[in-house]
């Protein structure tokens, strides 16, 4: 089956390359900001951890590719888990994945302002930083309600700049004269403690799922794609392989730098490890600014746009399928969902205030990896269920090995989710509980009010079905 035009909805105009760049731009973001976090988790062996995580996440991505070619509307986890299990699990899975997506815009704008404040020695306090971040959010909101072609092309430019500068920086570091294999030391060093006999380095590797989540944005964009639906596999798997390859190369180049541990200890535990090393250890002044501008700022901007578009489309899909009021499905003259955009702007503004008035947002952000892994695990279970419930549905991207492969992907996702729980603190669980509590309120409203009047309806290979 090929994609069909959605009447009165989203603009069906996206080339495959732009769906690929949306996913890749979402994934490839904090490479020069979160490098301190990665180094704390996995030390100089971060490059190896990324290589192993790339291999681990591919089975999950292949199952997503199988599912994506069966359904032609946005919704991803909402659709797969509703069809595979039931509408309650469908809502839970979509709520879990949005826990990761929703936290990106406020985190990104604050990260951008942190770099600007640090690099140019502006000396801004907390609330001036929040005010500037709020202005950035409004600017991104104004961009997000424009034609989708403007959005994806802007993101593609940001992504291209980020990838180009990252690869070029890797080669510069490798041949700088400050790179030595002896600097690697123990590649399994970590700041994380072992839990239940599980090495801290392994827990840290599991937490690296965070810089991989984003490939699941592809099913949110297929409704706007003008390409054969089976080609969505190229965007899903291509985004992971692109980012994984660059991660491995780049952090191999970073790991051999002189004085990396000293810079981490004294200057960069909160971020920008590579930039700080270039400045404080290598004595460079010009190139760290280039990396900050073209990799940090534009890279994070590309990620923000990717997850912003995906969150908006998930909310739009929820409204179309009667998980939310229909008003969330109304689009503006540019065929962009209006109320979901406004909702995300307001929520992001609230989060940047909470982030700086307490530990709420930082703790919430720490659980992105857990929520993402749980959503993946549920989706893998649903993939098995769909295969048995509807054996006549043939995917053009069917996985080799059938249920054995799907169960392998499920076990990988469950294992990652479990390891992620070992790296969380009590504040993170409290924040996660608050987020789930909000979801429970919405779910109860649907059970007691909305679904009694408007049953869930999803377009399937057999036509529209009621759940």
N, C-alpha and C positions, 0 to 999 in steps of 0.2 A: 504494500500500500504506500502511496506517496502522500506527502503532506497535503492537506486540504485547507482552503481559505477559511478563516474564522470571520464570520460576518459581524460587523459592528464591534469588533474587538481590536486586538493588537495588529500592528502593521506587518504584514507578511512580506518582508523584503530583505532578510539577512542572508548574506552569502555564508558558506561554510567557514571561510577563513575568519570571519568576524565572530562567529560562535566559538571557534577555537581560541581566538585572542581574548574573548570574554573569560573563558575558563582559565587560560594560561595567565592572564593578567590578575585574576583573582588569587591564583596560587602563588605566583612569583611576586612577592611584595616586600616583606620585612627583611630581605636578605642582608642588608647593611645596617639594620636597626636591631633586629632580634639576634644578631650574631653573638652578642654577649650571652643571651639566654641559651642558645644552642651550645656555646662553648662551656657554659656552666653544667649543662646536662651531660655532654659527651666528650668534652675536652678536645684534644687534637684529633681524636677519632670521629669527630662530627661528620667528616666526609664519608667514612665507612657506615655510620649510622644512617645517613641519607641514602646511601646505596642500598642497604638492606631494607629500608622503609619503602623505597621505590619498588623493589621486588615484591614486598608484602602487600602493597596497596593495589598493585595491578590486577590481581584476581577480583577484588571488589569492583574495580573500574570496569572490568570485562562483563561482570554480571549487570552492572548499571547499563552498559552498552546494549546488552540483550534486552533489557526492559525498555530502554528508551525507544527502540525501534518498533515496539508494540503499541505505544500510546502517542498521540499526536497533539496533545494539548499540554500547556505548562502545568506543573504541579509536582512532578518528580515523586518524592517520598510520600506525599499526600495520596497520589494515585496508586502507587505500587502497593502500599501497605493496606489501603482500603480494599482494593481488589483482591489482594492475596490473603488478608486476614479479616479485617472488618474496619468500619469507619472510625471506631474509637482508636484503634492502633494507628490508622492513617493520620488522625489528628495528632497523636502523640509523637509520631515520627517527624511530622512536619514541624511541630513545636520544638522538638529537640534540635533539628538542623538549623532552625531559625535562631536558636540560642547562640550559635556560632556566627551566623550571618549578621544579626542585628548588632552584635557588639563590635563589628569591624568599623563602621563609620565614626563613632565617637572615639574609638581607640586611635584610628588613623589621624584624625585632625589634631588630636592632642600630641601624637608622635611628631607630626609635621611641625607644630608650634614648638615642641621641645628642641628639635634640631635647629630651627630658626633662632630661637632664644639663645641656645648654646653657641652656635656658630658665629653669630654677629654680636654676642655679648650685650644683648639688649637689657638684661637684668629684669625682665618682666616677672611680676609676682603671680600668684595662683590665679586671681580673678581676672587680671588683664589677659593672661593666657587663655582662660576660659572664654572671655569675650571675643578674642581673635579666632579661637577655634569655632565659636558659634557663627561668626561671619563666614568662615570657610564652609561650614555645613550648609548655610543658606545658599552660598554660591553653587555648591554641588547639587542642592535641591533644584535650583533654577535650571541647571544643566540637565537634570534628570527628567524634567517634564518637557524637554524638547524632542524633536524627532529622533527615533532610535538610531538612525544612521549617524547623526551627530555624536551620539553617545559612544557607539562602538568604534567610530573612527578616531575620536579623541582618546579613547582607551588604548587603541592599537598603537598610536603614536607614543603614548606614555610607556607602554610595554616595550616597544622597540628600543626606546632610549635606555630603559632599565637593563634590558638584556645585553645590549651592545656595551654599555659602560661596565657592567658586571664582568663580562667575559674579558674585555680589554684590561680591566683592573687585575684580573687573575693572572694574565700573562705578564703584566708589569711587575706584580709582586714576585712572581716566579723567577724572573730574570733581573731582579733589582740588586742582587748582591747581598741582600739581607735574608735570603731564604736558604735554609739548610735542613737536610733530612734529620740531622741530629736534634733539631728543635722539637721534633714530634714527641720524644720521650715515651711515656706510657700512654698509648692512644685510648686506653679504657679508663682514664681518670675522670672523675665526676664529682660534683658538689652534692649529689643526691645520696642519701643513705640507702643501704640495702633494706628490703622489707620482706619478711617471711622467707629469707634466703635468696630472694631475687636481687641480683646486683643492681645498684643504682644506675649503672650505665644502661642497662636494658630498660629500666623504667624511663630513663631520659630519652632513649631511642623511641619508645612508644609515644612519648609526648611530642615527638617530632611529626606526628600526624597533622598537627596544626598547620604547618607550612605546606601541607598537601591538600587540605580541604579546599574545594573550589571546582574540581572537575564535575561535581554534582550540579553545578550551575547550568550545564549544557541542557538537561531536560527542562529547565525553566525557560530556555530560549527557543526550543524546537517549534513552538507554535508560530514563531515569526520567521522560521527558516524557509528559504525557497529552494532547498536542495532535497534530494531523496533522504527519507528519514533514516535509512540504514547507515548513511554517512556520518551520523552523530557519533559513531564509534571512533572515527578519526579525530574528532574534536576531544572526546573524553580521554582516550588513551594517549593521544598526541600531546595533550597538555601536561599529563603526568610525566611522560618520557622526556619532554623538553625541559621541564623544571627540574626533574630528578637528575638529569645529566649535568645541568649547569650547577646545581647544588653540590654534587660530588666534586666536580672540577674546581669550583671556586673555593670550597672549604679545604680542599687539599692544598691549594695555593696559599691560603691564609694560615694553615696549621704549621707551616715551616718557617714563619717569620720570627725574627729575633725579638725577644722580650715580650712575647704575647701574653704570658702568664702575669708578668709584672704590670703590664698595662691593664689587664683585666682586674687585677687586685686593687690597683690604685686609682684608676680613672674610669673604667667602663663596665662596671657590673650592671649598670642600669640600661646599657645600650651603646650602639655605635663602637663596637670593639675594633673593627678593622680601620675605621676612620681615625679613631683615637691612636691606634698603633702607628698609622702613617704619620700622624702629627707629632706624637710624643716620642716615638722610638726611631722613626726614620727621618724625622725633621722636615717632612714635606708640608707645603702650604697650599699650593694650587690644586693638585689632584684631589685632595680630600674634599675641597669645595665642589669640584665637578661631580664626584661620586655622590655627595650629599644632594646636589640639585637634581641630577639626572637619574640617579638610582633611588635614593631615599624618597625625595619629594614626588617625583613622577611615578615611581614604582608603587608607592603607597596610594597615590591618587588613582592609579589603574585598578588596584585592588578594591578601593572604596567604591568605584563605579560598578565593578563587577558584582559585588555583593549587594550593593544598593539595588541594581536592576533585578537581581535574583529574588531579594526579599519582596520587592514590589510585585513581582510576577507570582510569587507564591501566595501572597495575600489576594491578588486578583483571581488566581485559580480557586482559592478557597471560597471566594464569593460566588464565582460561576458554578461551583459544585455544591453550593448551599451549606458550606461550613461557616460562612460569615454573611452578613446582610448584603444584598445585591448592590447596594450603593458603592461597595468597595470594587465593583467590576466596571464602574463608569469610567470612560476615558475622555481625555480632553481633545482638542482639535488636532494635536500631534499624535493621537492614538496612544497616549501614555496614561496608565491608571492614575487618577488624580488623588483620591483619598488615601490609597496606600502610600503614595509619596509624601503626603502631608503627615500621615501617621508616623512614618519612619523618621521624618525630620523632627517632629515633636519628641519622639522617644529618644532620639540621639541627643537632642538638646538637654533632656532630663538626665541622661546618662553622663554627659560631660560635667554636669554640676555634681551629681552623686560621686563621680570618680574623684573629685577634688574636695569634697566635703567629708568623705569617709573612705573606707576601704571597699565600699560596695562594688564599684565598677572593676577595680583591679582584681578582686576575688572572682567576680562574675567572668571576667576575661580568662582567668586561669582554667575555667571549666569548659572552654570552647572545645578542646580536644576530646573531652569525655562525652559531651553531648553529641558531637559529630560522630564519634565511634559508635555510640549507642544507636544513632539513626542508621548508620551503615549496617549494623548487625541486624536490626529489625527488617531492613530492606532485603538483606540476604535471605532471611527466613521467609519473607513474603515471596521472593523469587521462586523458592522451592514449592511453596503453596500454589502459586499461579500455575506452575508447570503441571501440577497434579489436578488442579481444579479445571483447567482449560487446556487439555492436551492437544486440542485442535489448533491452538494459537501457535503459529510458527514464526519465530523471530528470524529476521535476516542476519542477525548477529548472534545466533545461538552459540553458547559456550561449548567447547569440546569437553566431553566427560560428563555432561548432564548434571544430575543432582550431586554427584561426587565433587565436582568442581564448585558448585554453588555452596555446598556444605563446607568445603575448604575455605572459601571466601568468608562464610559466616564465622567460622572458628577464628580466622585471623582478626576479624572485626571485634569479636567478643574478647579475644586476648588483649588487643590494643586497648579496648575500653577498660578492662580490668587493671592493666598496668597503669593506665591514666588515673584510676582512683587512688593508687598508691602515692601519687605525687601531689595530692590536694590537701589543703588545710581546712580547718573548721569554718573559716570565713567563706571559703568557696562553697562549701556544702550549704551554708545558710543562704547564700545568694541564689544558689541553684534551687533551693526549696522555695524561695520567694518567687522565682521565675515560674516554677512548676505550679505554684499556687495560683498565679494569674491565669495560667493555662487551664487549671481545673475550673475556675470560675467561668471561663468562656465555654469550656466543654459542658458544664452543667446547664448553661443557658441554651446550648444547642440541643441537649437531651430533653430538657423540660419545655422548651419553647419552639425553637427554630425547626428541628427535625420533625416535630409533630405536624407542622404545616408544609414544610418543604423538604422532602427526602433528598438524600445525597444522590446526585446523578453524575455519572462518569462515562465519557466516550471510550469505548473499547473496540477491539477488532470485530466484535459481534454487534456493534452499534451502541447506542446509549443504554446503560444499565442502571438500575436503581439499587442502592445499598442502604 
